[in-house]
């Protein structure tokens, strides 16, 4: 990654809303929110709880594909935010006998976050994303009190 100073996301909190799902990304100094549709919210909650569906879902298929290729997800990074739209990359590593490869794959943050939770890999934010977003820590605290 060319960007410097990635910020560690300490936790991801999923909150159902009237129009979908709010994903609160909690860092040491700030909490930001990304809005996603309800189906991704359900996938995130399942991943957080370690639930395995009866039949593989798309994210499960992606993880199984990587395992079959002896590759792992190193980490995911929310790399940019423009006009309320977030952009992410999934960093995949493959370490074979003959060669080592690293690939950065553009992804929707919602998909990247589901995969990160399923594989228990680190989640990062680029500093410019954190700086561009409003701190939503108080909103999250109010929502926690309601539940």
BELGI-V75668 format. One line per field, one symbol per residue. psi: psi as a letter, one per 40 degrees, with the letter a starting at -180 (. if undefined). A space follows every 10 residues. Layout:
psi->???
This chain:
psi->hdiigihhhd ihhhhhideb hhhhhhidei hiihhiiddd ddddddddef hhidihiddd ddddddddef iihdiihhdi hhfehiiiih hhhhgiddih ihhhhhiidd ddddddddef iihihidddd deiihedddd dddddd.
